[in-house]
Amino acid sequence: MTGKALFATIFLLMGASVVWAQGDGVSIPINRQLFHDKILKEKKLLLGSDGKQDDEFALESNPDVGRLANAAINNQVEAIRYYIETNTKIEQRLKPGYLVGLTDILRHMRIGWKKKEVLPSHFPQIFSLYKKLIEVNTEKQSLIPYLQHFSYDIAYTATLPRVFEENPNYNDLRDLLILKYAQQFPSKTFYALTKYANSKHTDSLIKTIGRQYPEQLYSYAQAGNNLSYKIRAIKDDNFVKTVVGLSEMKSGQIYFPFLDNLVKGKVTMAELDAAKEDRVKYYRLLVKTRMDYSHRALSGDTAVGYDVLNSWLQKKASDEFVNEINALHEQPNAVRFRCIQELTPQELYYLAVLTDGLIYTSSYTSGVFPLMMSKINNRGDSLLLTLSFDHYRKFIRQAAGYNTLKTFLSTFSDKQEASKLMAAFVNGLEKSKGLEDGVDVADSYASLYETLPDLASQMLRNVQSNYQRNVRSNNKRGIAIYNILDKLFLSADASKNIDLTKELGIPPVYSIPFNSFTNEKGEIITQMFFYGDEDGMMDFDIFVRTFTNDPNWRVDQSNSKYVVAKSNSGVPVYVYANRPLPNTEDEDFVAQNAMQEFFEKNNLSPTVTFHRGHSYHAPTSVSYITPTSRVVFMGSCGGFFLIDSILKKSSDAHIISSKQTGYRDINLPFIRIFLENLRKHKDVDWIPFWKEFRAAANITGMEDYIPPYKNLGALFIKAYKKETGEEDI
């Protein structure tokens, strides 16, 4: 909220602060007393919806907004009750309707703000608007002029009362609301249109929103309801007609990535049909289209279905190629990489960047990267130019992580161009959508600091320069991003003694106190997830044997869905691990779900989560992470999106990730040492712990494992959310 808006809202509240009671000389008729009682009850529920059962509404994340919302609830509700009862112009028969309407508004606010459908900062405006609409409706005037400039959540909440259905312009109100809904919630508009199919705006919204969400347009065209008939009836829009045509085909979605070019006539159905059954031809066409769309995007021409193309390209890269070369990791390279030999350097580039977190280290370093470079004649600068620098930050971060960035930059014909590329890598992050680019920069530094210190120093200088630039332009987002990166980069140098908790307000990253892991009984509950493929079954057997043969532990195998390793001495530590059952029949889910049901029934909250399995199983393990998880050991990691998903589950989690599917000879020592430290009542101190861990798992692949204090991408997300209060990024 801006300073002007804040002042205006406070002024509004001061003008509406009428507190009244029956002792003030206002007599409430007995037939309306019940309505007032319901208002007061709903008001109290709203005040208590912040988690504290008192007469104040407070928001820890934003105290200023909490104070405004609290004042609005406590003052404006009373002002509206007073206005309804004392205004002689309001018809007596309508007064109950306005009172019931106020109850409905309070209830919707209570439910809506928790679901992020109504902003607490909008509470004052909602109450003020409702009071104004009562006045306007009493004069039998149109409500529309008073709603035009408000967002959907304000306009909808203030017009909830059914008493407004008598207004002569009520149909216009419904039409206005669907327009406002589409502006605020475009991704949900088609669902809303199923209830407003006869709105005068339906056709225009189908055309507009359909271009943003073509897959939804496709699905709703098939629905067989009033909205689908409206979609099919549109004949004056070539885009809608094309999607309707695809919806009538058996496998129409396979053409979706090429939708923009289909509509423009740049590709034909015959060309697509000739390629769709051949994995190389279809993938090649996807890459060609992506390169076309990326080049167009440089001039501001965003293709319709750009996101759809990206998801299909990602799916085909992983399903058709990367999963195969990963699975053949024990085969000779000639066998393992046979399926990618036909691919162009551009096709190999997208194979790498779009499977970040899935592609094995050896698949990248021994197969995709060297083949890509040889096919581009070892000219990395030429490769990026042909790709319009699409996903170049992701590529640089990936190359830094796999120690191939120095090789890649050395192939530039002009060394100044390599320097410019690395400067561009850091520049302009405040303009990026979301935080993924910032995470790529943060994660790159962690790798470069150890392998290319001169390049890391250049990155630090560029970050500091960008911070000053954003300070001069007063760009709040840029200031936050570059200040966080500066502190994170400096913290990599132990001699700087950077306290990230003090500097960025995030929880300690180098240690976790022991009592963070225990429940009220002094127990430590941990959960471990296995999967029913061959590797998962072997890992599970090793896990059971290891803890069975340890005198400090015993394993309870009485349950058919999961086992429990329990400490025999020291702190009571419990490791719940699902049995890896055949995942082809989805029995993994049954076993894991049984474990979760046991937790819920017995009110157990795991504070440690272990993922044991390939990276494509990781999202399933993440789905079971609880808000109480303080340590999450992935063994494999899916890059930005997986880290972000973990932090949305548990914002304070310390994440141990790997650039590749974990080695059991590394994973097991970590688990053993970590659990033993907890059993012995020790705090987790990551730096000495990592030294002990490295010594116990001193094999090739250990360098792929990233300790929490070096997981700069995760720290960046935590710090940014803390600084800005943003939850969804």
N, C-alpha and C positions, 0 to 999 in steps of 0.2 A: 504494500500500500504506500503511495507517495505521501510526502508531507502535507501537500494541499488536500489530498483525499482524506487523510487522517484528521486534519483540522476541521474539514467540512463535516465529517462524521461525528466528531465530538460536539460541534455546534448543533447538529441535528438532534443528538441525544439530549443536550441541555434544553432544547426547545420542547422536547417530548417528555421530560421527566416529571410526570404527574403521578404521585403516589396517593392512593385513596383507599378508603374503607367505608363500611356502612356508617360509621360514626361521623363521617364528613357530611352527613345530610343527604347522601344518595341512597335511596331505597331501592333494593333489588326485588322485583316481584318474585313471589314464591315459585311461579312457574318457570323462572329463568335461573333460579339459584343453582340448580343442578348443573346447568351449562357452565356457570362460573366455577363451580367446584371442580369440574373436569378440566377447565383451563388451568387452574392452580395446581392440580395433580400433574398435568402434562408439563407444566412449567418446572415443577420440582424435579421431574424425571429428566428433563433437558439439562438442568443445572447439575444433576448428578451423573450425567453421561460422560463426564471427563474422568470418571473412575473414583471420585471422592463424593460421598453422600453428604453434601453440605449445601449452603445457599449461594455458592459461588461457582461460576464456570471458569476454569483456568486451563491454559495450554502451556505446558512446559517448553514445547518447541518454539513458541512465539508468544511470550507473555503480553506484549502490547495488544495483539489481536484478541487474546483471551480476555483482557480487561474490557475492550470494546464490546465483545460479544456478551460478557457478563452484564455490563451496564444496559445493553439493549434488552436482554431477557428480563432483568429485574425492573427496569423503568418503562420501557415502551409497551410491554404487555399490559401493564397497569393502565397506561395512557389509553390504549385501545379499548380495554374493558370500560373505562370511564367514559370515553367518547361514545361508545355504542349505547350505553345506558342513559346518558344525559342529552344526547342530540335529539331534539324534538322533531327534526326533519325526517329521521329514519322511521319508516313504517314499523309499527309494533310487530307485525307478522314476520318482518325480515330480521328483527333483532336476534332471535334464536339462531337463524342461519348464519349471521356474522359471528356469533359467539362459537357455534360449532366449527365454523371455518377457522377461527383462531386456534382452536384445539387441534384441528387437522394440520395447520401450519406448524405448530410446535412439535407435533409428532413427526412430521416429515423432516423437520430440521434435526431432531434427535437421531433419527435413523440415517438421514442423508449425510450429515457431516462425518459420521463414522465411515461411511462408504465412499467418501470424497465426492459426493454428488451435490452437496451444498457446502460452500465455504463459510466457516465461522466469521470471517471478515465481512461477509455479506449480510449477517444477521440484522444489523441496524437498518440497512437499505430495504430488506424484506418487510420489516415491521412498518417502516415509514411508507413504503409503497402500498401496503395493504390498507393502512389508514386512509391514504389518499384515494384509493380505489373505492373504498366504502363511500367516501364523500362524492366521488364522481358518479358512482352507480345510483346513489340516492337522487341525483339530479337527472337520471336517465340519459346520461351522456355516454359517448363511446369511451371505452377503456384504452383503446389502441394508442392514442397519442402519448399516454403516460407510461407505456411499456417499451416504446421503440428503442430506447438507449440503454436498457438493462440487459445483462446476460441472461441466458436461459434459466439458470438455477434460481435467480432472483424473480424473474417474471413468472416462472412456473409455480414456485412456492407461494408467491403472493396471490396467485389466481386459483389456487387449489379449491377454495370454498365453492361448493355447488350453488350457493346463492347467486353467483355471477351468471349462471346459466340463463337467468331471466333478462340479462342485458341484451338489448337489441343487436349488438355487434358481437355476440358470443362466437359465432362461426368464424368471424374474422380473427378473433382472439386465438382460436385453435389453429388457424392457418399461420398466424404469426409465430406461435409457439413451435411449430414443426420447423420453421425456418431457423429460429434461434437454436433449437436442438441440433440441427444439422451443422450449425456453426461451431457449437461447443463440443458435440460428440459425433463427429462425422463417421467414425467406424461403427456406430450403433444406429445410424440413420435408417438403413433398410429395414431393420427390425421394427423401428418406430413407425415406419411407413405402412407396415402391415395393419396398423390401427388407424392410419390416416390416408388410406389409399384414395379416397375421394377428395382430398385437399386440392385446391386450385394450384398448389405448388408441386404436386407430386411428380408430374412429368419433368419439370425443370430440375428437381432434385435427383431423379433417376439418372438424368443425363450428366449432372455435375458430380454427384457422389459415385456414380458408376465408373467414372474415369479414375477416381482415387482408389476404388476398391473393386476392380473388375471381377475378381473371383466371387465376391458377394453378389454382384449383378448377375453373374452366371448362375449361382445357386438359387437366387430368388426368382429368376426367370423360369426355373424348373418346378417351383413350389406348388403350382396348381391352386393358388388362391387369388383374391382380388388384385393384389399387388402384381403377381405374375402376369395377369391379363393386361394390366396397365403397361407393364414393361414390353410385352409382346405387341401391344397396339401402337407403339412408337415407330413410325415409318420415316420420320424426317431427320433421323440421326444415324449416320452410317456406322458409328462406333457401337451404339446400342444394337443395331440390326446385326452387326457381325457377332457380338457376344450371344445374342439370342440364337443365331444360326449354330454357333458352337454348342450351345446348351442342348440343342436338339440332336447332337451327334453322340454316339456311344462313348467315345473317349475324347471329348472336346477339350478337356483341360490340358492335354498334351500340346495343344497349339497356343496356349495362353502366354508363354514367354515371348512370343513373336507378335502379340496382339497389335501393338502400335504400328509395326511394319506391315502387318496384314491389312489394317484399315487404310494405310497410306499407299498400298499397292506395291511396296518394296519387296515383298516376298509373296509367293503364291501357295495355296493349299497343296498343289502338286509337288512343289519343292519340299514342303514339310513332310508330305506323305512318303517321299522318296528317301527321307533321312530318318524317320521316326523309329524304324526297327533296327537300325545299325547304331551301336553305342558310340562309335567314333564319329560317324557323320552327324548324329544328333548333338553330341557334345560340341563338335566343331561349329555347328550352326548356332548353338547357344553362345559360344565364345565370340563368334563373329558379330552376333547381335549385341552382346554386351559391349564390345568395343565400339560399335556404332553408337549405341545409346550414351556411352561415356564421353565420346567425342562431341556429341550433340549437347550434352550437359554443360560443357565448357562455355557454350554461348547462351546458356540459360534455357535451352530447349529440353525439358524433362520428358522423357518418353512415358506414355501411359503403360502401366504394368511393369515398371522398372524393378520394383521390389519382388514381384512374382518371378521375373526372369532371374533375379539373384538367388531366390530360394531354389528354383529348379536347377540352376547351374551348380549350386552348392550340393544339392542332392545327387546329381549325376556324377560330380567329381568324386564324392565319397563312395557312393554305391557301386559305380562302374569301374573305378580305377584304384582309389586309395585303399579301400577295404581289401582289395585283392592283393596289392603289393605288401600291405601290412601283414596279411595272413600268410604270405609266402616268405616271411622274414628269415626262416631257416634254410631256404632254398638258395642255390647259386644265383648271383645277380642276373645272369643271362635268362634264367627262368623267371625269376621274381619280377623283373622289369620289362618283360616281353610286351605286356599289354599297353605300355605307354610309348613304345618306340615310334609309333606313327604320329604322335602328337607334335604340334608346332611349339616353339618356345613360348608363345603367348598362351597356348592351351595348358602348357606345363606350369606357367606362372599362376594361372587361376586355380589349377589343381592344388598348388601349395597354399596360397593365401586363403582360399575358401574352405580348406579343411584344417585350419589352424586348431591345434589341440587334439585333432584326431590322427593326423599323419605321424607315423613313428619317426624318431630321430634318424634312424638308418634309412628309412624310405626317402627322407628329404636329402640327407647328406650324401648317400651312396647312389641315389637314383634320380629323383626329380631335379634337384639343383644342378648337378654336373651335366645332365642331359640337356637341360634348358640352356645353360651357358654355352655348351658346344654347338647347339643348333642356332644360337644367335651370334656365332663366331666370336664368343667372349667379348661382347660389346654390351655391357649392362646399360649404358646410357641410351643406346639405340632401342633396346627392349622397352624401357620405360616410355620413350617417345611414342613408340607404336601403340602403347596402351593408354596414351593420354594421362599417364601417371595415376591410373586408377588403382586404388588400394595400396599406394606406395608406402604409406606409413605402416600398414600391416606387414608388408613385405620386409621393410627395414627392421621392424621389431622382430620378425621371425628369423631373418638372417642374422641379426645380432644374437639371438638366443641360441642359434645353431652354429655360431662361430664361423659363418660364411660371409659376413658383411665386409670384412677387410678384402677378401677375394673379390667380391662383387664390385666394390668401389675402385679396386685397382684396375678394372677393365675399362674405366672411363678414359676416353682419348684425351680429354682436357681435365686435369686434376682440379681446376677451379670449379668445374661443373659438379664434381663430386662434393666439394665443399659447399656449394650453393644448395645441393640437394639436402645435405644434412641440416643446413640452416632452415630450409623450407620445412623440413621434418618437424622442427620445433616451433616455427612461426605460425601465427594466426589461429591458434587453438581455440580462442574465444569465439571464432566464427563457426566452428564445427558443430554439427548437430549431435547432441548427447555428449558422452564423455569417452567414447571408445578411442578416439585419436589421442586424447590425453593419457589414457591408460597405456596405449602403445608406446608413447614417448617415455613414460615412467618405467615400464618394464624393460625397455631397451637400455636405459642407463644402468640398471642393475647388472646387465650382461657386459656392457662396454667398460664399466668401471674396472673390471678385472682383466679384460682381454685387450681393450684398446683405450688406455687411459688418456691419451692425447685427444682422441675423438670425444671421450666423455667430458673432458675439460672444456672443449669447444661447445658441447651441448649445454653445460652449466652456464657458460658465458651468454649463450643465446637465450637461455631461459631468463637470466637476470636482465638482459636487454629488453626482452619482451615484457617483463614485469614493469619496468620503468615506462615503456611505451603505453601500456594500459593505464598506469597511474596518471600519466599526462592527459590521456583522453577520458579519464574517469570511467573506464569500462569495468563495472563491478565483477562481471563474470571473468573477464581476463585477469583482473587483479587476483581473484581467488585462485584461478587455475595456476598461474605462474608463481604465486607466493607458495602454494603447496608444493609444486615441483621443485622450487628452489630449496625449500627446507628438506624435502625427501632426498634430493641429490646430495646436499651437504651432509646429511645423516649417514651416508654410505662411508664417509671418512670418519673413523672412530676418533681421530684427534680433534675433530671439531666439537665433540661433546654436545651434539644437538639433541635436545630433549623433545621428541615429537609430541609427547603428551602436553608439555608446556607450550610448544610453538603452535601446534595445530589443534589442540583440544581433543585428540583421539586417545583412547585407552593405551596403556603401555604396550609397546610392540616387542620389547626385548624380554619380557617376563610375564608370568601369570601367577598370582598367589594361589597357594594350595587350596584355600577355602573357597575359591571360585568353582571348584569341581564337585564339592560335596553337597548332599541334600541335608534336610533337617535331622536325619538319623546318622549323619556322618558317613554315609555311603557314597561311592562314586559309581555312577551308572554310565556305561559306554555301549555303543552299538556298532556292529560291523556287518557290512553287506557283501555277500558272495553271490556269484551268478553261475547258472547251471551249464556252462560250457566246459570243455575239457580242462582248461587252465584253472577255472574256478573250482572245479571239484578237487583238483590236485592241491590247490592252495588251502582249501578247507581241510583236507586230510592232514596236511602239514601243520596247520593251526591247531587242530585237535590233539595230534600226537605231541606237539611241542608243549602245550600246557598240561597235558596228562602226565608227561614225564618230568614236570617241574614240581619238586616237593612243596613249593610255596603256593601251588595252584591245584585245583581239581576241576574237572569238567563234568557237568551234569548233562547227560544225553537222553534224558527221559522223554523229552518232547519230540514229536515227529517232525516239527516244522523248524525248530531252532535249538541251539545248544547254549549253555551258559558256563563260561569259565569264571570261577570264583577264587578269590585269594584265600589261602588257609591261615595266613598270619598278617600282622600289620593292619593297615587300613582296609576295610571291606570294599574291594573293587570288584565289580561285576562286568563281564564282557558278554553281551548278548549278540549272537551271530546266527543269522538264518542259514539253514541247510541249503546248499546249491542244488535245487531240484531242476528237472528238465525245463529250460526256459522256452523251448519250442511249444510247450503246452501251457505257458504262462504260469507254471507252478512256482517260479521264483517270487512272483507277486503274491501268491497265496501264502508262502512261507514268511515273506517280509511283512505282509499285512497282519499275520497272526502275531508276530512279534510286537508290532505297533499296538495292536488291540490289548495285548498284555500290559504294555506300558500305560495305556489310558486307564485300563481297569484298576491298576494298582497305583495310579498317580505317580509314575516314575518319569523323570525327565532326564534323558541322556545329556551329559555335558561334553562328551567326546564322540565324534563320528569318524569311523574308518571306512573308506571305500576300497574294496579289493576286487578289481576287475578291469577290463579294457575300458578305454575312454568313452566308447559308445554306450557303456552302461552307466557312466558317471551321472547324467541327468536324473536317472532313477534314484540313485543314492542321495543326490542333492534334495530330491523331493521329500525325503524323510528327515532332513535336518531340522532340529528344533531350535526355537529362539534361545534356549539355554546352552546350546553348543558353544563351548569356548575354544575347542580345537577341532579342526576338520582336516583329516589326512586323506588327500585324494589319491596320491600315488600316480594319478594321471590327471591332467587338467585340460579343459576345453577353452582356455583363453578368456577373453573379456566377458563373454556372456555367461560362462559357468561361474566365474568369480563373482560377477554381479548377482547371479542367482543365489549363491551361497550367502552373500552379505545381506540380501533381502530376507533370507531365512533367519540369519543370526548376525546382526550388525557388528557385534564385537568379536566375531570368530577370528582366531588365528589360523591361517590357511597354509598347509604344507602341500605344495603342488610339484608336479614334474612335467618336463617338456615331452614326456613320452609315457606310454603304458609302463607302470611300475615293474621293477625287477623284484621277484619274491625274495632274493637274497639281500635286497636292500629294505624292502617293506617290513620283513619279519624282524630284523634287528631294531628298526625304529619302534615298532609296536612293543617289543619286549622291553627295551630300555625305558620307553615312555611309561608303560604300565608299572614297571618296577619302581620308578621314581615316585609315582603316585602311591603305590603300596607302602613305600617307606616314608610317606608324609613329607615329600619334598616339593618346594615351589618349582615351577618350570622356569628355568633360566636358559634362554635359547642358545646363547653363544657357547657356554661350556657344554650344554647338551649336544649341540651340533658337532663339537669336536669329538665327543665320546661316540656319537652316532657315526661320524665319518670313519673313525678308527675301527668300529665294529663292522662296517659295511664297505670296506676298502676295496671295491671292485669297479670295473668299468661301468659307467652309467650313474655313479654317485654324483657326478658333476651336473646331471640333469635335475637334481632335486633342489628346490628353492625353499630356504627357511622363511618363516613368517616375516622376520624383520627385513628380508631382502625382496619380499613380494610387493614391490613398489606399486604395482597396479592396484592391488587390493587396498593398500594404504591410501593411495590417491583417491579412490572411490569413497572410503570412509571419511577422509578429511574433507572432501568436497561436500558431502552430504551434511557433515557437521557444520561447516562454514556457512552454507547457503540454506540449510533446512529443507533442501529438495530431497524427496524420497524416490520419485520415479525419474530415471535418467535415460 
